[in-house]
Amino acid sequence: MRSSGSGKSGGRGNHRGAGNNRDQKQGQGRPRKPRPEERRYDVGPGATKEGPKSGRGGAARGGAKGGPKQPQQRGRTAPARPREYEAQVEERNRDRYAGKKDVKLPKTFPGAEQEGERIQKVLARAGFGSRRACEELIEQARVEVNGEIVLEQGRRVDPEKDEIKVDGLTVATQAYQFFALNKPAGVVSTMEDPEGRQCLGDYVTNRETRLFHVGRLDTETEGVILLTNHGELAHRLTHPKYGVKKTYLAHIVGPIPRDLGKQLKDGIQLEDGYARADHFRVVQQTGKNYLVEVTLHEGRKHIVRRMLAEAGFPVDKLVRTAFGPITLGDQKSGWLRRLSNTEVGMLMQEVDL
């Protein structure tokens, strides 16, 4: 029993002895290769004989390139680099970036040095949606400047000089406002009335800019009337040269002859000359009551009432339902609405603006 126990103990002793023999053999032969954590990567003037005289720069220290990372140990900080080495790094960086302050950055798009505003910003301000939505209009080749389709984003334009169109309709790029009012009966077609009567100005008292009306409507005539601060547009819409058509619905009492429309189109003799209608039709008939539609491009005072009265049919009630491309629709009496960009573009197209 004792011999067996001594045998086990001797076995363990022999195993440790064999390990010691291997260590002695390695010590007698070539030096043992140090493990990664034991290697030194000192570089620069402060390098010791144990480490290489030159290294791969600061990257070797951090292990990004040129060597393994050194394990971080609590309570120990990395040794400071020599002052001579810090001075060399600072001098090298100063030489590298010297004279770079005056270098101009490249332009982000062609023509950036030009004056003006980016076209998508101008369109967004004019009410065509967000800038991204306006960029999509450009991508779809729906925008043109001075007759040329724009395909580049960031094109610079001068809102006061350049003619900008979307889908062929001119864009009002400046601070212009355009409204349509369904004027009630009894309202005077002026912005102010010295007699204190209700007038058009009573419907736009809260506007920041001064508006004026385009043309007139009789006091007892209802319907659409335009208000704007665009003087040239207002002038052209009322000028006989452009012949902008207005449509009216008139209530008269019949019976009426079949050739009433032909009489109005051929011309009715009035005190101030002939007046001709461009279109006439009967919209509704209830017994002797007729609702007729009259379209004409003239703008003389009381012209529709005078024409029908001269033909033998005095008007009981008159409503203007359209001024050029702007229609009354279901707009309620006394309501003011802002015209859409499309409507403004159609008005400008009507008078070659």
C-alpha positions as CSV (number, residue, x, y, z in Angstrom):
1,M,0.0,0.0,0.0
2,R,2.8,2.4,0.8
3,S,4.7,1.6,-2.4
4,S,1.6,2.5,-4.4
5,G,1.1,5.8,-2.6
6,S,4.7,6.7,-3.1
7,G,4.3,5.8,-6.8
8,K,1.5,8.3,-7.3
9,S,3.4,11.0,-5.5
10,G,6.5,10.3,-7.6
11,G,4.4,10.5,-10.8
12,R,3.3,14.0,-9.9
13,G,6.9,15.0,-9.1
14,N,8.1,13.6,-12.4
15,H,5.5,15.7,-14.3
16,R,6.6,18.9,-12.7
17,G,10.2,18.0,-13.3
18,A,9.5,17.4,-17.0
19,G,8.0,20.9,-17.2
20,N,11.1,22.4,-15.5
21,N,13.3,20.6,-18.0
22,R,11.4,22.1,-20.9
23,D,11.9,25.6,-19.4
24,Q,15.6,25.0,-18.9
25,K,16.0,23.8,-22.5
26,Q,14.2,26.9,-23.8
27,G,16.4,29.1,-21.6
28,Q,19.5,27.4,-22.9
29,G,18.5,27.7,-26.6
30,R,17.0,30.8,-28.5
31,P,15.3,33.4,-26.3
32,R,11.6,32.9,-25.7
33,K,9.3,35.0,-28.0
34,P,7.4,37.5,-25.8
35,R,3.7,37.3,-25.6
36,P,1.7,40.2,-27.1
37,E,1.0,41.8,-23.8
38,E,4.8,41.8,-23.0
39,R,5.9,43.5,-26.2
40,R,7.0,47.1,-26.3
41,Y,6.1,49.6,-29.0
42,D,8.1,52.7,-27.8
43,V,8.9,55.0,-30.7
44,G,10.6,58.3,-31.2
45,P,13.5,59.9,-29.3
46,G,12.5,58.2,-26.0
47,A,12.8,54.7,-27.3
48,T,14.9,52.3,-25.3
49,K,17.2,49.6,-26.3
50,E,14.6,46.9,-25.5
51,G,12.3,48.3,-28.2
52,P,12.7,49.3,-31.8
53,K,14.5,52.6,-32.6
54,S,11.8,53.6,-35.0
55,G,8.1,52.7,-35.2
56,R,5.0,53.2,-37.3
57,G,3.9,56.4,-35.6
58,G,1.1,57.0,-33.2
59,A,-1.0,54.3,-34.7
60,A,1.3,51.6,-33.3
61,R,0.6,52.9,-29.8
62,G,-3.1,52.6,-30.1
63,G,-3.1,49.3,-32.0
64,A,-5.3,50.6,-35.0
65,K,-2.5,49.7,-37.4
66,G,0.9,48.3,-36.6
67,G,0.4,46.5,-33.4
68,P,-2.0,45.0,-30.9
69,K,-3.9,47.0,-28.4
70,Q,-2.4,47.3,-25.0
71,P,-4.7,46.1,-22.3
72,Q,-6.2,48.8,-20.1
73,Q,-5.4,48.4,-16.5
74,R,-7.1,50.2,-13.7
75,G,-5.1,52.7,-11.7
76,R,-2.4,53.0,-14.4
77,T,-2.1,55.7,-17.1
78,A,-0.2,55.7,-20.3
79,P,3.3,57.3,-20.2
80,A,3.4,60.8,-21.5
81,R,5.2,61.4,-24.8
82,P,8.4,63.3,-24.7
83,R,8.2,67.1,-25.2
84,E,10.6,66.9,-28.2
85,Y,8.2,64.5,-29.9
86,E,5.2,66.7,-29.2
87,A,7.0,69.7,-30.6
88,Q,7.8,67.8,-33.8
89,V,4.2,66.7,-34.2
90,E,3.0,70.3,-33.7
91,E,5.5,71.7,-36.2
92,R,4.6,69.1,-38.8
93,N,0.8,69.9,-38.5
94,R,1.5,73.6,-38.7
95,D,3.5,73.1,-41.9
96,R,0.8,70.9,-43.3
97,Y,-2.1,73.3,-42.8
98,A,-0.2,76.6,-43.3
99,G,-1.8,78.8,-45.9
100,K,-5.1,76.9,-46.1
101,K,-7.2,79.7,-44.6
102,D,-7.7,81.6,-47.9
103,V,-8.7,78.5,-49.9
104,K,-12.3,78.9,-51.2
105,L,-14.7,76.0,-51.1
106,P,-16.0,74.8,-54.4
107,K,-19.5,75.9,-55.5
108,T,-22.2,73.5,-54.7
109,F,-24.1,74.2,-58.0
110,P,-23.4,76.0,-61.3
111,G,-24.1,79.7,-61.2
112,A,-24.1,80.0,-57.4
113,E,-22.2,83.3,-57.7
114,Q,-25.2,84.8,-59.5
115,E,-27.7,87.0,-57.8
116,G,-31.3,86.0,-57.2
117,E,-33.3,83.3,-55.4
118,R,-33.5,79.6,-56.0
119,I,-36.6,78.9,-58.1
120,Q,-38.0,76.3,-55.8
121,K,-38.0,78.9,-53.0
122,V,-39.8,81.4,-55.2
123,L,-42.4,78.8,-56.2
124,A,-43.0,77.8,-52.6
125,R,-43.5,81.4,-51.6
126,A,-46.0,81.8,-54.4
127,G,-48.1,79.0,-52.9
128,F,-47.2,75.9,-55.0
129,G,-46.5,73.8,-51.9
130,S,-43.3,72.9,-50.0
131,R,-39.9,73.3,-51.5
132,R,-39.7,69.5,-52.1
133,A,-43.1,69.7,-53.9
134,C,-41.7,72.5,-56.1
135,E,-38.6,70.5,-56.8
136,E,-40.9,67.7,-58.1
137,L,-42.5,70.2,-60.4
138,I,-39.0,71.0,-61.8
139,E,-38.2,67.3,-62.2
140,Q,-41.4,66.8,-64.1
141,A,-40.4,69.6,-66.6
142,R,-43.5,71.7,-65.7
143,V,-41.6,74.9,-64.8
144,E,-40.2,77.3,-67.3
145,V,-38.3,80.6,-67.0
146,N,-38.4,83.2,-69.8
147,G,-39.8,80.6,-72.2
148,E,-37.2,77.9,-71.3
149,I,-38.0,74.7,-69.5
150,V,-36.0,74.4,-66.3
151,L,-34.6,71.0,-65.4
152,E,-31.8,71.9,-62.9
153,Q,-32.6,72.2,-59.2
154,G,-31.4,75.4,-57.6
155,R,-31.7,77.6,-60.7
156,R,-31.4,81.3,-59.7
157,V,-34.1,83.7,-60.8
158,D,-35.0,87.3,-60.3
159,P,-38.7,87.4,-59.3
160,E,-39.0,91.0,-60.4
161,K,-37.6,90.5,-64.0
162,D,-37.9,86.8,-64.9
163,E,-41.1,85.4,-66.3
164,I,-41.9,82.1,-64.5
165,K,-44.6,79.7,-65.6
166,V,-45.9,76.4,-64.2
167,D,-47.9,74.3,-66.7
168,G,-47.9,77.2,-69.1
169,L,-49.5,79.6,-66.6
170,T,-47.6,82.7,-65.3
171,V,-46.7,82.7,-61.6
172,A,-47.3,85.8,-59.5
173,T,-43.9,85.8,-57.8
174,Q,-44.2,89.0,-55.9
175,A,-46.3,90.0,-52.9
176,Y,-49.5,90.2,-54.9
177,Q,-52.9,89.2,-53.6
178,F,-56.0,88.1,-55.6
179,F,-59.5,87.6,-54.2
180,A,-63.0,87.0,-55.5
181,L,-65.9,88.4,-53.6
182,N,-69.6,87.4,-54.0
183,K,-70.9,90.9,-53.7
184,P,-74.4,91.0,-52.1
185,A,-77.1,93.3,-53.4
186,G,-77.0,96.8,-51.9
187,V,-73.2,97.0,-51.6
188,V,-71.5,99.9,-53.4
189,S,-68.7,98.9,-55.7
190,T,-66.1,101.2,-54.1
191,M,-63.4,100.6,-51.4
192,E,-64.7,103.6,-49.4
193,D,-68.0,105.4,-49.4
194,P,-68.3,109.0,-48.0
195,E,-72.0,108.5,-47.4
196,G,-71.3,105.6,-45.0
197,R,-73.0,103.0,-47.2
198,Q,-71.8,99.4,-47.1
199,C,-69.0,99.0,-49.7
200,L,-66.3,96.5,-50.9
201,G,-63.8,97.9,-48.5
202,D,-65.8,96.6,-45.6
203,Y,-64.9,93.0,-46.6
204,V,-61.1,93.5,-46.7
205,T,-60.5,95.8,-43.7
206,N,-58.2,93.2,-42.1
207,R,-55.8,92.9,-45.1
208,E,-52.2,94.1,-44.6
209,T,-52.0,95.6,-48.1
210,R,-54.4,97.9,-49.9
211,L,-56.6,96.2,-52.4
212,F,-58.7,97.7,-55.1
213,H,-61.6,96.3,-57.2
214,V,-61.5,95.2,-60.8
215,G,-64.3,96.9,-62.6
216,R,-67.7,97.6,-61.1
217,L,-71.1,96.1,-60.4
218,D,-74.3,98.0,-60.0
219,T,-75.4,98.5,-56.4
220,E,-78.3,96.1,-56.9
221,T,-76.4,93.6,-58.9
222,E,-74.9,90.6,-57.1
223,G,-72.1,88.3,-58.1
224,V,-68.4,87.9,-58.5
225,I,-66.1,90.9,-58.4
226,L,-62.3,90.7,-58.2
227,L,-60.0,92.4,-55.7
228,T,-56.3,92.7,-56.0
229,N,-53.2,94.9,-55.6
230,H,-51.8,94.0,-59.0
231,G,-52.3,97.2,-60.9
232,E,-51.3,96.1,-64.4
233,L,-53.5,93.0,-64.2
234,A,-56.5,95.0,-63.0
235,H,-56.0,97.5,-65.8
236,R,-55.8,94.9,-68.6
237,L,-58.8,93.0,-67.2
238,T,-61.0,96.1,-67.7
239,H,-59.5,97.4,-70.9
240,P,-61.7,96.9,-74.0
241,K,-58.6,95.8,-76.0
242,Y,-58.4,92.5,-74.3
243,G,-62.2,91.8,-74.3
244,V,-62.4,89.8,-71.2
245,K,-65.9,88.2,-71.1
246,K,-68.4,88.4,-68.2
247,T,-71.4,86.1,-67.8
248,Y,-74.6,87.2,-66.1
249,L,-77.8,85.4,-65.1
250,A,-80.9,87.6,-65.4
251,H,-84.5,87.1,-64.2
252,I,-87.0,88.5,-66.7
253,V,-90.7,88.0,-67.3
254,G,-91.9,86.6,-70.6
255,P,-93.1,85.3,-72.8
256,I,-89.9,86.0,-74.9
257,P,-89.6,85.6,-78.6
258,R,-87.4,82.9,-80.1
259,D,-85.2,85.5,-81.8
260,L,-84.3,87.4,-78.6
261,G,-80.8,85.8,-78.6
262,K,-80.3,86.8,-82.2
263,Q,-81.4,90.4,-81.4
264,L,-78.9,90.7,-78.6
265,K,-76.0,89.2,-80.7
266,D,-76.8,91.4,-83.7
267,G,-76.7,94.5,-81.4
268,I,-79.1,96.6,-79.5
269,Q,-79.0,100.4,-80.1
270,L,-78.4,102.3,-76.9
271,E,-77.9,106.0,-76.1
272,D,-74.1,105.5,-76.2
273,G,-74.0,103.2,-79.2
274,Y,-74.6,99.6,-80.2
275,A,-74.1,96.9,-77.5
276,R,-73.7,93.3,-78.6
277,A,-73.9,90.1,-76.6
278,D,-71.4,87.2,-77.3
279,H,-73.7,84.5,-76.1
280,F,-77.3,84.1,-75.0
281,R,-79.4,81.1,-73.8
282,V,-82.4,80.3,-71.7
283,V,-81.4,78.5,-68.5
284,Q,-84.8,77.9,-66.9
285,Q,-88.4,78.7,-67.5
286,T,-91.3,78.5,-65.0
287,G,-94.5,79.8,-66.5
288,K,-93.7,83.3,-67.6
289,N,-90.6,83.6,-65.5
290,Y,-87.4,83.1,-67.4
291,L,-83.8,82.8,-66.2
292,V,-81.5,83.7,-69.1
293,E,-77.7,83.8,-69.4
294,V,-76.0,86.6,-71.2
295,T,-72.2,86.8,-71.9
296,L,-70.5,89.9,-73.3
297,H,-67.1,91.4,-73.2
298,E,-68.2,95.1,-72.8
299,G,-68.2,96.8,-69.5
300,R,-70.3,99.9,-69.9
301,K,-72.5,101.0,-67.1
302,H,-75.7,99.0,-66.5
303,I,-75.2,97.4,-69.9
304,V,-77.0,94.1,-69.4
305,R,-80.0,95.8,-67.8
306,R,-80.1,98.4,-70.5
307,M,-79.9,95.9,-73.4
308,L,-82.7,93.7,-72.0
309,A,-84.9,96.7,-71.2
310,E,-84.4,98.0,-74.7
311,A,-85.5,94.7,-76.1
312,G,-88.7,94.9,-74.0
313,F,-87.7,92.8,-71.0
314,P,-86.8,94.7,-67.8
315,V,-84.5,92.8,-65.4
316,D,-85.9,91.9,-62.0
317,K,-82.7,90.4,-60.6
318,L,-79.1,90.2,-62.0
319,V,-76.2,88.1,-60.9
320,R,-72.7,88.0,-62.5
321,T,-71.6,84.4,-62.4
322,A,-68.2,84.6,-64.1
323,F,-65.5,87.2,-64.7
324,G,-63.2,85.7,-67.4
325,P,-62.1,82.2,-66.1
326,I,-63.2,83.0,-62.5
327,T,-66.6,81.5,-61.8
328,L,-68.9,82.1,-58.8
329,G,-69.6,78.4,-58.3
330,D,-71.2,77.7,-54.9
331,Q,-69.5,80.7,-53.2
332,K,-72.0,82.2,-50.7
333,S,-73.2,85.8,-50.8
334,G,-70.8,88.1,-48.9
335,W,-68.0,85.5,-48.9
336,L,-64.4,86.4,-49.9
337,R,-62.0,83.7,-51.1
338,R,-58.4,83.8,-52.2
339,L,-57.8,82.8,-55.9
340,S,-55.8,79.7,-56.5
341,N,-52.5,79.8,-58.4
342,T,-54.1,78.2,-61.4
343,E,-56.9,80.8,-61.4
344,V,-54.3,83.7,-61.2
345,G,-52.4,82.1,-64.0
346,M,-55.5,81.8,-66.2
347,L,-56.3,85.5,-65.6
348,M,-52.8,86.5,-66.6
349,Q,-53.0,84.3,-69.7
350,E,-56.3,86.0,-70.6
351,V,-54.6,89.4,-70.8
352,D,-51.2,88.3,-72.1
353,L,-49.2,88.7,-68.9
